[in-house]
Amino acid sequence: MIRLTKHALERIKSRNISFVEIREAVMRPDVTFKDKYGNTIAQKQSNDKILRVVYRKKENDIIIITAYKTSKIRKYLKAKEKPE
């Protein structure tokens, strides 16, 4: 089950990101990375933006920490993070 933290819920509302977009990025990402805190970052490109979703797995749940869209496609396609 996908769950949203209070922070994530506030951020996706303020950034006009739908739950469908979040689910799609997590379930069918273009690429995933681990950050230095052990979170997973899922990236999904759509037209001229990349959606980045930061989450953790806890037992059978996926806990969404935050999500944002960026137009810095080159930056994130060449991300310095290590692929998962």
N, CA, C and O atoms as CSV, one atom per row, in Angstrom:
chain,resi,resn,atom,element,x,y,z
A,1,MET,N,N,0.840,-1.178,0.000
A,1,MET,CA,C,0.000,0.000,0.000
A,1,MET,C,C,0.890,1.248,0.000
A,1,MET,O,O,1.913,1.285,0.684
A,2,ILE,N,N,0.502,2.249,-0.757
A,2,ILE,CA,C,1.232,3.509,-0.786
A,2,ILE,C,C,0.603,4.460,0.222
A,2,ILE,O,O,-0.601,4.715,0.199
A,3,ARG,N,N,1.448,4.976,1.107
A,3,ARG,CA,C,0.998,5.924,2.128
A,3,ARG,C,C,1.780,7.219,1.972
A,3,ARG,O,O,2.933,7.217,1.540
A,4,LEU,N,N,1.145,8.312,2.327
A,4,LEU,CA,C,1.779,9.625,2.242
A,4,LEU,C,C,2.003,10.185,3.638
A,4,LEU,O,O,1.107,10.144,4.482
A,5,THR,N,N,3.207,10.710,3.879
A,5,THR,CA,C,3.426,11.433,5.125
A,5,THR,C,C,2.667,12.760,5.038
A,5,THR,O,O,2.253,13.176,3.956
A,6,LYS,N,N,2.494,13.406,6.161
A,6,LYS,CA,C,1.824,14.708,6.175
A,6,LYS,C,C,2.601,15.685,5.287
A,6,LYS,O,O,2.011,16.445,4.520
A,7,HIS,N,N,3.916,15.654,5.400
A,7,HIS,CA,C,4.771,16.522,4.582
A,7,HIS,C,C,4.537,16.252,3.095
A,7,HIS,O,O,4.362,17.188,2.315
A,8,ALA,N,N,4.532,14.990,2.705
A,8,ALA,CA,C,4.333,14.637,1.294
A,8,ALA,C,C,2.970,15.112,0.805
A,8,ALA,O,O,2.860,15.660,-0.293
A,9,LEU,N,N,1.947,14.910,1.601
A,9,LEU,CA,C,0.600,15.334,1.220
A,9,LEU,C,C,0.540,16.844,0.996
A,9,LEU,O,O,-0.053,17.312,0.024
A,10,GLU,N,N,1.154,17.593,1.896
A,10,GLU,CA,C,1.192,19.051,1.742
A,10,GLU,C,C,1.940,19.446,0.473
A,10,GLU,O,O,1.497,20.322,-0.270
A,11,ARG,N,N,3.073,18.797,0.230
A,11,ARG,CA,C,3.905,19.152,-0.924
A,11,ARG,C,C,3.235,18.803,-2.250
A,11,ARG,O,O,3.270,19.600,-3.188
A,12,ILE,N,N,2.626,17.623,-2.339
A,12,ILE,CA,C,2.028,17.270,-3.634
A,12,ILE,C,C,0.809,18.134,-3.931
A,12,ILE,O,O,0.514,18.423,-5.091
A,13,LYS,N,N,0.099,18.545,-2.879
A,13,LYS,CA,C,-1.025,19.458,-3.101
A,13,LYS,C,C,-0.518,20.810,-3.584
A,13,LYS,O,O,-1.044,21.359,-4.553
A,14,SER,N,N,0.496,21.351,-2.922
A,14,SER,CA,C,1.003,22.678,-3.291
A,14,SER,C,C,1.700,22.664,-4.648
A,14,SER,O,O,1.791,23.696,-5.312
A,15,ARG,N,N,2.191,21.492,-5.061
A,15,ARG,CA,C,2.899,21.373,-6.338
A,15,ARG,C,C,2.025,20.806,-7.457
A,15,ARG,O,O,2.509,20.538,-8.556
A,16,ASN,N,N,0.748,20.628,-7.172
A,16,ASN,CA,C,-0.215,20.109,-8.159
A,16,ASN,C,C,0.231,18.784,-8.782
A,16,ASN,O,O,0.190,18.615,-10.000
A,17,ILE,N,N,0.653,17.860,-7.940
A,17,ILE,CA,C,1.033,16.521,-8.381
A,17,ILE,C,C,-0.072,15.570,-7.942
A,17,ILE,O,O,-0.477,15.580,-6.779
A,18,SER,N,N,-0.556,14.759,-8.856
A,18,SER,CA,C,-1.651,13.848,-8.518
A,18,SER,C,C,-1.123,12.545,-7.903
A,18,SER,O,O,0.029,12.160,-8.098
A,19,PHE,N,N,-2.002,11.894,-7.164
A,19,PHE,CA,C,-1.648,10.597,-6.592
A,19,PHE,C,C,-1.373,9.590,-7.711
A,19,PHE,O,O,-0.518,8.717,-7.561
A,20,VAL,N,N,-2.084,9.705,-8.816
A,20,VAL,CA,C,-1.866,8.809,-9.961
A,20,VAL,C,C,-0.431,8.958,-10.480
A,20,VAL,O,O,0.221,7.962,-10.794
A,21,GLU,N,N,0.059,10.194,-10.569
A,21,GLU,CA,C,1.437,10.431,-11.006
A,21,GLU,C,C,2.437,9.826,-10.024
A,21,GLU,O,O,3.437,9.232,-10.427
A,22,ILE,N,N,2.157,9.983,-8.735
A,22,ILE,CA,C,3.025,9.420,-7.696
A,22,ILE,C,C,3.084,7.901,-7.837
A,22,ILE,O,O,4.164,7.311,-7.867
A,23,ARG,N,N,1.915,7.282,-7.924
A,23,ARG,CA,C,1.839,5.826,-8.044
A,23,ARG,C,C,2.578,5.334,-9.289
A,23,ARG,O,O,3.312,4.348,-9.228
A,24,GLU,N,N,2.386,6.011,-10.405
A,24,GLU,CA,C,3.042,5.628,-11.656
A,24,GLU,C,C,4.564,5.714,-11.535
A,24,GLU,O,O,5.277,4.826,-12.001
A,25,ALA,N,N,5.053,6.771,-10.917
A,25,ALA,CA,C,6.505,6.943,-10.751
A,25,ALA,C,C,7.096,5.855,-9.856
A,25,ALA,O,O,8.185,5.348,-10.124
A,26,VAL,N,N,6.377,5.503,-8.799
A,26,VAL,CA,C,6.879,4.486,-7.866
A,26,VAL,C,C,6.776,3.080,-8.458
A,26,VAL,O,O,7.694,2.274,-8.308
A,27,MET,N,N,5.669,2.788,-9.124
A,27,MET,CA,C,5.447,1.436,-9.649
A,27,MET,C,C,6.152,1.195,-10.986
A,27,MET,O,O,6.535,0.064,-11.286
A,28,ARG,N,N,6.325,2.245,-11.788
A,28,ARG,CA,C,6.952,2.109,-13.108
A,28,ARG,C,C,7.958,3.233,-13.349
A,28,ARG,O,O,7.799,4.009,-14.291
A,29,PRO,N,N,8.989,3.328,-12.512
A,29,PRO,CA,C,9.954,4.425,-12.673
A,29,PRO,C,C,10.846,4.208,-13.898
A,29,PRO,O,O,11.050,3.082,-14.351
A,30,ASP,N,N,11.364,5.310,-14.412
A,30,ASP,CA,C,12.374,5.210,-15.457
A,30,ASP,C,C,13.689,4.737,-14.843
A,30,ASP,O,O,14.446,3.984,-15.457
A,31,VAL,N,N,13.941,5.197,-13.616
A,31,VAL,CA,C,15.155,4.817,-12.894
A,31,VAL,C,C,14.914,5.050,-11.404
A,31,VAL,O,O,14.110,5.902,-11.025
A,32,THR,N,N,15.612,4.292,-10.564
A,32,THR,CA,C,15.561,4.510,-9.118
A,32,THR,C,C,16.979,4.607,-8.575
A,32,THR,O,O,17.918,4.029,-9.121
A,33,PHE,N,N,17.107,5.358,-7.479
A,33,PHE,CA,C,18.380,5.547,-6.803
A,33,PHE,C,C,18.160,5.440,-5.307
A,33,PHE,O,O,17.033,5.566,-4.826
A,34,LYS,N,N,19.233,5.209,-4.577
A,34,LYS,CA,C,19.208,5.320,-3.121
A,34,LYS,C,C,19.906,6.625,-2.770
A,34,LYS,O,O,20.942,6.951,-3.349
A,35,ASP,N,N,19.345,7.375,-1.824
A,35,ASP,CA,C,20.045,8.570,-1.363
A,35,ASP,C,C,20.903,8.209,-0.155
A,35,ASP,O,O,20.911,7.058,0.280
A,36,LYS,N,N,21.615,9.173,0.380
A,36,LYS,CA,C,22.548,8.900,1.479
A,36,LYS,C,C,21.845,8.512,2.779
A,36,LYS,O,O,22.498,8.056,3.718
A,37,TYR,N,N,20.524,8.686,2.845
A,37,TYR,CA,C,19.762,8.325,4.036
A,37,TYR,C,C,19.083,6.968,3.918
A,37,TYR,O,O,18.416,6.514,4.847
A,38,GLY,N,N,19.257,6.325,2.770
A,38,GLY,CA,C,18.627,5.024,2.550
A,38,GLY,C,C,17.250,5.100,1.916
A,38,GLY,O,O,16.596,4.074,1.725
A,39,ASN,N,N,16.799,6.312,1.586
A,39,ASN,CA,C,15.526,6.471,0.892
A,39,ASN,C,C,15.703,6.099,-0.571
A,39,ASN,O,O,16.812,6.159,-1.103
A,40,THR,N,N,14.628,5.721,-1.211
A,40,THR,CA,C,14.640,5.453,-2.639
A,40,THR,C,C,14.077,6.673,-3.352
A,40,THR,O,O,13.090,7.263,-2.913
A,41,ILE,N,N,14.714,7.041,-4.450
A,41,ILE,CA,C,14.232,8.132,-5.294
A,41,ILE,C,C,13.832,7.515,-6.626
A,41,ILE,O,O,14.661,6.941,-7.332
A,42,ALA,N,N,12.567,7.638,-6.956
A,42,ALA,CA,C,12.057,7.145,-8.236
A,42,ALA,C,C,11.899,8.334,-9.172
A,42,ALA,O,O,11.350,9.368,-8.792
A,43,GLN,N,N,12.388,8.177,-10.403
A,43,GLN,CA,C,12.276,9.242,-11.397
A,43,GLN,C,C,11.418,8.782,-12.548
A,43,GLN,O,O,11.531,7.649,-13.016
A,44,LYS,N,N,10.561,9.672,-12.998
A,44,LYS,CA,C,9.700,9.394,-14.155
A,44,LYS,C,C,9.635,10.650,-15.002
A,44,LYS,O,O,9.198,11.700,-14.531
A,45,GLN,N,N,10.071,10.546,-16.260
A,45,GLN,CA,C,10.038,11.695,-17.150
A,45,GLN,C,C,8.705,11.755,-17.879
A,45,GLN,O,O,8.166,10.736,-18.310
A,46,SER,N,N,8.186,12.971,-18.009
A,46,SER,CA,C,6.952,13.213,-18.741
A,46,SER,C,C,7.111,14.536,-19.464
A,46,SER,O,O,7.190,15.593,-18.839
A,47,ASN,N,N,7.157,14.469,-20.774
A,47,ASN,CA,C,7.349,15.664,-21.594
A,47,ASN,C,C,8.605,16.414,-21.162
A,47,ASN,O,O,9.706,15.868,-21.232
A,48,ASP,N,N,8.451,17.653,-20.720
A,48,ASP,CA,C,9.607,18.481,-20.394
A,48,ASP,C,C,9.911,18.536,-18.898
A,48,ASP,O,O,10.606,19.444,-18.441
A,49,LYS,N,N,9.398,17.579,-18.136
A,49,LYS,CA,C,9.623,17.552,-16.681
A,49,LYS,C,C,10.003,16.140,-16.225
A,49,LYS,O,O,9.706,15.144,-16.885
A,50,ILE,N,N,10.662,16.099,-15.085
A,50,ILE,CA,C,10.934,14.830,-14.405
A,50,ILE,C,C,10.247,14.902,-13.053
A,50,ILE,O,O,10.412,15.870,-12.311
A,51,LEU,N,N,9.483,13.878,-12.740
A,51,LEU,CA,C,8.886,13.741,-11.419
A,51,LEU,C,C,9.827,12.893,-10.581
A,51,LEU,O,O,10.198,11.785,-10.968
A,52,ARG,N,N,10.210,13.428,-9.426
A,52,ARG,CA,C,11.060,12.689,-8.488
A,52,ARG,C,C,10.258,12.430,-7.226
A,52,ARG,O,O,9.725,13.357,-6.617
A,53,VAL,N,N,10.174,11.167,-6.838
A,53,VAL,CA,C,9.420,10.765,-5.653
A,53,VAL,C,C,10.396,10.106,-4.682
A,53,VAL,O,O,11.071,9.137,-5.028
A,54,VAL,N,N,10.463,10.637,-3.479
A,54,VAL,CA,C,11.336,10.105,-2.439
A,54,VAL,C,C,10.475,9.279,-1.496
A,54,VAL,O,O,9.470,9.754,-0.967
A,55,TYR,N,N,10.895,8.013,-1.292
A,55,TYR,CA,C,10.088,7.146,-0.436
A,55,TYR,C,C,10.945,6.105,0.272
A,55,TYR,O,O,12.116,5.904,-0.050
A,56,ARG,N,N,10.320,5.449,1.250
A,56,ARG,CA,C,10.915,4.326,1.993
A,56,ARG,C,C,9.948,3.168,1.967
A,56,ARG,O,O,8.731,3.354,1.944
A,57,LYS,N,N,10.499,1.974,1.972
A,57,LYS,CA,C,9.660,0.784,2.118
A,57,LYS,C,C,9.685,0.376,3.583
A,57,LYS,O,O,10.740,0.330,4.216
A,58,LYS,N,N,8.506,0.081,4.104
A,58,LYS,CA,C,8.378,-0.381,5.486
A,58,LYS,C,C,7.400,-1.531,5.481
A,58,LYS,O,O,6.197,-1.337,5.305
A,59,GLU,N,N,7.920,-2.730,5.674
A,59,GLU,CA,C,7.134,-3.949,5.588
A,59,GLU,C,C,6.446,-4.004,4.230
A,59,GLU,O,O,7.131,-4.053,3.209
A,60,ASN,N,N,5.125,-3.999,4.183
A,60,ASN,CA,C,4.411,-4.071,2.904
A,60,ASN,C,C,3.965,-2.702,2.387
A,60,ASN,O,O,3.231,-2.614,1.404
A,61,ASP,N,N,4.412,-1.639,3.054
A,61,ASP,CA,C,3.996,-0.294,2.680
A,61,ASP,C,C,5.117,0.476,1.997
A,61,ASP,O,O,6.300,0.233,2.236
A,62,ILE,N,N,4.719,1.400,1.149
A,62,ILE,CA,C,5.627,2.371,0.551
A,62,ILE,C,C,5.229,3.711,1.146
A,62,ILE,O,O,4.106,4.176,0.948
A,63,ILE,N,N,6.150,4.334,1.876
A,63,ILE,CA,C,5.889,5.584,2.562
A,63,ILE,C,C,6.493,6.718,1.738
A,63,ILE,O,O,7.714,6.837,1.638
A,64,ILE,N,N,5.645,7.541,1.155
A,64,ILE,CA,C,6.105,8.665,0.341
A,64,ILE,C,C,6.529,9.798,1.274
A,64,ILE,O,O,5.753,10.247,2.118
A,65,ILE,N,N,7.764,10.248,1.109
A,65,ILE,CA,C,8.301,11.321,1.947
A,65,ILE,C,C,8.068,12.682,1.295
A,65,ILE,O,O,7.636,13.627,1.955
A,66,THR,N,N,8.353,12.776,0.013
A,66,THR,CA,C,8.110,14.005,-0.737
A,66,THR,C,C,8.138,13.702,-2.223
A,66,THR,O,O,8.561,12.625,-2.642
A,67,ALA,N,N,7.688,14.654,-3.010
A,67,ALA,CA,C,7.710,14.513,-4.463
A,67,ALA,C,C,7.768,15.906,-5.076
A,67,ALA,O,O,7.212,16.865,-4.541
A,68,TYR,N,N,8.441,15.989,-6.191
A,68,TYR,CA,C,8.511,17.267,-6.896
A,68,TYR,C,C,8.806,17.048,-8.363
A,68,TYR,O,O,9.377,16.031,-8.758
A,69,LYS,N,N,8.404,18.026,-9.168
A,69,LYS,CA,C,8.694,18.009,-10.595
A,69,LYS,C,C,9.794,19.029,-10.856
A,69,LYS,O,O,9.861,20.074,-10.209
A,70,THR,N,N,10.643,18.710,-11.807
A,70,THR,CA,C,11.714,19.618,-12.177
A,70,THR,C,C,11.882,19.641,-13.686
A,70,THR,O,O,11.644,18.646,-14.371
A,71,SER,N,N,12.290,20.783,-14.183
A,71,SER,CA,C,12.578,20.892,-15.618
A,71,SER,C,C,14.069,20.715,-15.889
A,71,SER,O,O,14.508,20.830,-17.034
A,72,LYS,N,N,14.847,20.436,-14.851
A,72,LYS,CA,C,16.296,20.246,-14.986
A,72,LYS,C,C,16.584,18.810,-15.432
A,72,LYS,O,O,17.204,18.026,-14.714
A,73,ILE,N,N,16.120,18.497,-16.621
A,73,ILE,CA,C,16.205,17.127,-17.125
A,73,ILE,C,C,17.644,16.659,-17.250
A,73,ILE,O,O,17.969,15.556,-16.811
A,74,ARG,N,N,18.503,17.463,-17.832
A,74,ARG,CA,C,19.911,17.054,-18.001
A,74,ARG,C,C,20.572,16.760,-16.667
A,74,ARG,O,O,21.314,15.787,-16.535
A,75,LYS,N,N,20.304,17.599,-15.686
A,75,LYS,CA,C,20.888,17.408,-14.354
A,75,LYS,C,C,20.502,16.053,-13.772
A,75,LYS,O,O,21.353,15.325,-13.261
A,76,TYR,N,N,19.230,15.721,-13.851
A,76,TYR,CA,C,18.759,14.506,-13.202
A,76,TYR,C,C,18.903,13.256,-14.048
A,76,TYR,O,O,18.887,12.148,-13.512
A,77,LEU,N,N,19.042,13.405,-15.350
A,77,LEU,CA,C,19.338,12.228,-16.174
A,77,LEU,C,C,20.782,11.794,-15.985
A,77,LEU,O,O,21.131,10.635,-16.208
A,78,LYS,N,N,21.603,12.726,-15.578
A,78,LYS,CA,C,23.015,12.427,-15.296
A,78,LYS,C,C,23.250,12.463,-13.792
A,78,LYS,O,O,24.317,12.871,-13.335
A,79,ALA,N,N,22.271,12.044,-13.040
A,79,ALA,CA,C,22.332,12.109,-11.571
A,79,ALA,C,C,23.567,11.405,-11.054
A,79,ALA,O,O,23.987,10.373,-11.578
A,80,LYS,N,N,24.136,11.985,-10.014
A,80,LYS,CA,C,25.357,11.431,-9.423
A,80,LYS,C,C,25.057,10.295,-8.456
A,80,LYS,O,O,25.965,9.595,-8.007
A,81,GLU,N,N,23.794,10.118,-8.141
A,81,GLU,CA,C,23.435,9.022,-7.244
A,81,GLU,C,C,23.711,7.691,-7.943
A,81,GLU,O,O,23.759,7.609,-9.170
A,82,LYS,N,N,23.885,6.687,-7.149
A,82,LYS,CA,C,24.150,5.352,-7.695
A,82,LYS,C,C,22.831,4.643,-7.961
A,82,LYS,O,O,21.950,4.652,-7.102
A,83,PRO,N,N,22.673,4.025,-9.137
A,83,PRO,CA,C,21.444,3.277,-9.415
A,83,PRO,C,C,21.215,2.185,-8.380
A,83,PRO,O,O,22.157,1.602,-7.845
A,84,GLU,N,N,19.963,1.928,-8.118
A,84,GLU,CA,C,19.592,0.900,-7.140
A,84,GLU,C,C,19.805,-0.487,-7.718
A,84,GLU,O,O,19.548,-1.483,-7.043
